[in-house]
Amino acid sequence: MTRRDEVIIKTGITLVICMVCVLGALSILTVPVHAFTSNSLEITIDKNGDAVADFRFTLEGIVENAIPLSMLEGELMKGLTTSSDPPAILSFDKSGATILLKNFAVKNDVPTGIEYMTAPMDFHKAEIALKNSALRSVVSADLSPQRLLVTFPDGYTREFTDSSGLPALRHTIIDPTKPAPAFTEPVSGTIVVNSSPLHARVFMDSTYAGDAPSTLSGITPGQHQISLEMDGFVPYTRTVTVTAGNTTTVNAGLSSITPTPTESAPGFGGVCAGIAVAGCGISFWRRR
């Protein structure tokens, strides 16, 4: 075997190794690492309407130590803000956060006691914010808690699983000292929303109301706009008329969006590939 043959063989082996390295880098960088998973969110409401939220999550993958806590904190605040008063961080680390939610529930005196009304939460908007951040090419996130529990001051609880948000809740704590009200005609109606596929996000008059199938009660009579959204599907909108004492049903069949191929500019993965190829070239010329 001549010296020239040895150089050709070594060069071929070097190029093969370089190509394997490039493909490996691209496979990692072009597929986002599922790095953030919401495990649970437990919200305990105080008598004054404030609430303490205990949020547990898991960071995993190669970016576990690469995500700044300040970025996580910022995105979580976007998803947990429900009033004009910003949430206050009581504790925060890479496994969970304890957050004070000021004015989470509005208190109203009613004939039978005290009614607590909570504002909705939409975790999807926090996911969108993270997707638009600088880490979008290597980080994916599921900000929808696998278990969501809300506890009112009297111990009454509402639990949700794998929900993309928290619908507005209403609960009355009965005051036994108040006389029972006389029977009156119903002054509100109900909307039942179903979707195909299941678990589409439901909005009533542009306010998040839960995931389908969903029952919206205590609705003021009149016209209301019902909208459903789901990633990969065309949004659905319908105007319904609610009458007192009656239930209106919305059955929404969502149409999937046909993906259109787009040319993407070389990102971080392309830069790494270029560096790897350049390194191969340098190695090749040195060997020659």
Beta strands, then each sheet from edge to edge (+ up, - down):
strand 1: 33-45
strand 2: 51-59
strand 3: 88-92
strand 4: 96-101
strand 5: 105-110
strand 6: 113-118
strand 7: 121-122
strand 8: 139-142
strand 9: 147-151
strand 10: 157-161
strand 11: 165-166
strand 12: 170-174
strand 13: 189-196
strand 14: 201-204
strand 15: 207-211
strand 16: 214-219
strand 17: 222-229
strand 18: 236-242
strand 19: 247-253
sheet 1: 3+ 4- 2+ 1- 8-
sheet 2: 3+ 4- 2+ 1- 9- 10+
sheet 3: 5+ 6- 12+
sheet 4: 7+ 11-
sheet 5: 16+ 13- 19-
sheet 6: 15+ 14- 17+ 18-
end
